[in-house]
Amino acid sequence: MRGVSLEEVSSATRISTRFLEAIESGQWDQLPGGAFNRGFIRSASRYLGLDDDSMVAEYTLETNGNGDSHAAPHFASEMPRDWRPIATLLAVILVVLAALIAGGWFAASKIKARLHGRPSASGAASPGVANAPAFASSLTLSVKAISLAEVRVIADGKLAFEGQMKRGETRQFGAHDLLEVSAADAGSVGLELNGQPVPTMGPAGRPGRVTLTAKDVKSSAGGAH
């Protein structure tokens, strides 16, 4: 009479159209029984603007109170559920987990790369200190520790090494244009530039420093600069 379809009532009340058809035709045995029957009738009546108490009373009179004892099988499968909120929550959880996994992998790769790139403990420079240049260089410096030495080497303006060298330890460094070497004890190290001996940086027991360029390859015997 109101021109409302069963689908519209079902969508608004979440009651299966099969149950609404049973209510409309009075097929009470098709309903789940118990308080569900009265609940369905109340919900449908309210949506249609009817007096739900009156409709429930008519149902009770028509069934003589026997409709409540019936329980239709598989009722749980007929109860409509809105899975959209659950699906949305699961999607958010999956996105968060994916972000955490990606972040953990990125951090692990960074740590692994840093560990693999760190020099060995026997002659490691401090973090951030450049190693000897990997490119072909015109200057090759060999530094040998005569005794325990505190050494600093700068190649082409960049720190190549700074730290202790054990007695007998030898290190090589390369540069294109300029090498600067300093030691806490000038007599604690011996230097060779491109295979040629370099004069000592100063008297033993005192700090020493030397600057080497390409011209020192030929004139190293003339003294340090």
PyMOL commands that set and color helices and strands:
alter all, ss='L'
color gray80, all
select helices_A, chain A and resi 6-13+17-25+28-30+35-47+52-63+67-69+75-77+84-117+186-188+216-222
alter helices_A, ss='H'
color red, helices_A
select strands_A, chain A and resi 139-145+149-155+158-165+170-175+178-183+189-193+196-198+208-213
alter strands_A, ss='S'
color yellow, strands_A
deselect
rebuild
show_as cartoon
